[in-house]
Amino acid sequence: MRLNYHLVDVFTNRQFGGNQLAVFPDPPADLRAKIMQRIAAELNLSETTFAFPPADKANVYRLRIFTPAAELPMAGHPTIGSAYMLARLGSVGRLEGEKTIIFEEGVGPIPVTIRADGQGNPTEVWMRQPIPQFIDIYEERSNLAEMLSLSAADICGDIPAQVVSSGLPFLLIVLNSFDAMKRIRFRTDKWAEHLAGTNAENVFVTTLETVNEDSTAHSRMFAPALGISEDPATGSASGPLGAFLLKYGLVHASDMVSEQGFEMGRPSFIRIHVEGSGDRLSEVSVGGECAYIGYGTLVID
């Protein structure tokens, strides 16, 4: 069995930045989940996607998303990168200006808007995410500080550490400074002791001090349970981040940019748009640019 794939860097406008993604645009219809999971582990990228025919013909693809360790019901950079790649291949129809398509994912239909230049080449992709749900507040700040190799004083005392989810839950933690972000040394032993197996096991840390003056927040994400030691760009956490920043009054604009991946040498810029505020959100979207890297073929016995 020969499986063709393409490599894309997502949430960046240049190669070797952003978050890496492998897209399999035409896998066999009977490809088993076990094989897809082993392929994702073999490639060892944050995520790998497989684009299947949709159950509903009104949609364009049924997208299955795998980390090296697990299948995900929804994810940001895989959705955006897959849309970009399929558009580049001409698999979503003619592009003129702006086109919205629907992916079927584990959380349900996901609208994706592709913007193109005058020659019909994709330039930017946006995905609408399910409205974020605010779940548990984690009270034990000393445990979080220990896990991040920081002091409790580095964690913002006025803002709760809270689980927020648009389909994949993340524990959002706000730090007081960019300096604290740089000093994070994530301890998987303390993560296993305090968070593993809970709905707070995916950890997203942010601060309002940024590298780029046009950015709103500087972020880092750690997800050992998904086989991701650190993620250079996390779209599925960025929609919840925008809603979180608005809810707690840290930001007052509907449009934001989260920069991520700088500590990994892969700068990423994730654009966030939130309509509404607090518990009355009507729309949450994330978007960004992509850079094509290349293609290859796997030969599976």
N, C-alpha and C positions, 0 to 999 in steps of 0.2 A: 504494500500500500504506500503510495507516494502522496504526501500532503504538502501543498504549497502554502507558504506564509509570507507576510510582509512585516517589516519592522518600522515603527513610527515612534518619534519622540513627541510627547504630548505636553501641552501647556508651555510651549517655547516656540520661538520663531527661528531657531537655529539648531543645527545638528549637535548632538552630544549634550544637550541641556534637557530640562523637563524630565518626564517620567517615561521610561521605555515600555513599549507594548508590542506584542506579537499578535497579528491578526490572521486567522485562517479564513479566507473568504468563501471557500467552496468545499467544506469537509463532506465526506460521505454521510448520507442521511442516517445510516445505522451506526455511526461512530459512537462507541460506548463511553459513558462518563468516566469509567475507570481509565481508559486510554487517554482521554482529554486531560485528566488529572495528572497522569504520568508525563504527558508532553509538557504541561505547565511546570512540573517539577524539573524536567530535563532542561528546559530553556531558562528556568530560574530567574525570570523577570517578576516584577511586582504582580502583573496580570498578563494573561493570555486569553484571547477571545476566539470563539468559533461562531460563524454566522450561518444559521440554518434557515430554510424557508419558514415563513411565519405560519402559525395556526390560522390566523385571520388574514385573508388575502388583501385586506385594506392596509395592512402593515407591510413593511419592507423586509424585515428579517426577525428571526428569533435569535437573540444574542445570549450565548452562554459564556460566563466569565469565571476564570479560574486563577487563583493565586497558586504558588507552589504547594500549598497545603490544603486548600479548600475551594469549593465553588461558592460564588457570591450571588446574592439575589439581585444586586444592583451595584454599580460602581461608576465613578465619574470619569476618570481618565480612560478606562477601557471603552466606555460609551462614546466619548468624544473622539478618541483616536480611531475607533472602528468606523464611525460615520465619515470621518475625514478620508480614511483609506478606501472605503467602499465607494465614496464619491470620486476619489482620484481614479479608481478603476472603471468608472462609468457604470457602476452597478445600482445606482439609485435614480437613474434617469438624468435627463438634461438639467443642467444648472444654469439659471439666469438670475443673477442678483441674490435671491434668497429663497430657500426651499425648506419646508418642514416635512420630516418623515417620522415614522413611528417604529421604534424597536419594541419587541416583546421581551421583557426581562422577568426575573423571578418575582419582582414586586408588582408587575403589571405593565401596561403600555407606558413607554417613555417617549414623549415628543422631543425630537432633536431638530434644531434649525441649522442649516448649512448655508453660509454666506460665501459667494463666489466673486471672482474678479470678472472683467469684461470678456475673458477667454473661456469662462466656465470652469476655472480651476478653484477648488475649495481654498478659502483663506482663513476662515474662522468657524468654529462650531460651538453651538450652545445647546445644553440639555435642560429641560424642565424637570425638576426633582419633586418627589412627593413632599408635601408640607411637613417640615420637621416637627417631630414630637419631643417635647421636653419630659424627660423621665426622671430617674433617681438623682438626688444630690449626694455626693460623696463627702462625708464630714471629716474623715480622718486625714487632715492635711499633712500631718507628720509622716504618715505612710507614703503619701504621694511624694513628698520631698525626699524621703529615703530612696524611693524607687528611681527618682531622677538624679540622685547624688547632689541634691541642693539642700539649702536650709529652708525651713518653713517660712522664713521672712522673704524668700524669693517669690513665693506664691502670693498673688494679689488677695489681700484679706477681705476686700469688699465685694468680691464676685465669687459665687459658689462654683465649685468643681461639679459639673453636671453632665449626665448622659443625655445626648441629643441624637435623634435618629431620623434619617429620611429613607430608611430601609435597612441600613447597616449602622448599628449604634456605635457612638464614640464618646469617650469621657473627655470633655473639654476642660482644660486647665489653663488659667490665665496667669502668666508670670509678669513681674513688675518691670523687667528690663530685658533688652537685647543681650546684655552681658550674661544674664542668667541662662538665656537660651543657648548661648555658646558653651556654657559650662555643663550642660546636661550630659551625663553619662548613664545611659539607661541600664538599670540592673534587672535582668530577667529573673534572678532569684527572688527579689522583692516583689516583682510583678507577679510571679507564680504564687507567692505567699499571700498577696493582698487582692489581686484582681482576676487571676486566671479562672475561667469558668463562669464569670459573672457577665452582666451586660455592659460592664465598664472595662472589658479587657482590651479594647482598642483605644489607645491613648493619643489624644490630639492636644498639643501644647501650643499656646500662642502668646504673643505680646504685641502691644501697639507701637513699640519702637522697631523701626524697619531699616533695611539697607537702602532701598529705593524710595526716594521722596514721594513718588506717586502711589506707593503701596499703602494699604490700610493696616495690615497686620503681617507679622512674620511668624511662620508656623513650622512645626515639626510633628511627625506622626510615627508611632511605634505600634506594631501589631504582631507580636510573636506567635499568637494563636493562628494567624493566617500565613505564617512562614515569612513574614516581612519584618526584618530587624529595624529598618527605617525606610520610609517612603518619601521620594523626592517631590511628589505632587499628589494630593488626595482630593479629588473632586467630590467624592461622596461625603466627605467631612466638611467641605467648604461651604456648601449650602447651609447646613446646620450652623456652621461658624457665623455666617452672615446674620442668620436669625437670632443667634445667641448674642452677638454684639449689639444688635438693635434692642433686644429684649431688656438687656441690663444697662442700656444707656451709654455704652462705650463708643458707639458710632451713631450718627443721626442722618446718614445719607443712605439712599437705597442702592447705590452702586459702590462696590468695594473691590479691592484687589488683595488677595492673600499671596504673599511671596513664600516660597518653600524650597527646600532642596539645596540651599546655599552651603550648609554644613557638609553636604555630600559631593560638592563640586558640580551639581546639576541644577542651576537656578531655574525656577519655575514661577510663572505668574498666572494665577487662577482668578478670573473675573467672576464676580458674584453680583447678582441682581435680586433684590428682595422687594416685593410689593406688600404693603401693610406693615404692621408692627405688633410687637408683643405677642399675644395669643390670637391675633386676628390677621394672619398672613394669608394672602390670596395667591401668591406666586413666588417660587424660589427657583432661580436658574443659575447655572455656572457655565462658563465658557472660556475659550482660549484658542490659541493657534497651535499648529502642529508642524513638525519637520519630518519629511520622509528620509529613511535611512537605507533601506534596501530590501532584498527578498531572498528566500531560500526554499529548500525542499527537504522534508524529513522522509526517510525511507523506513517504514515500519514493517517488520517481519510478520 
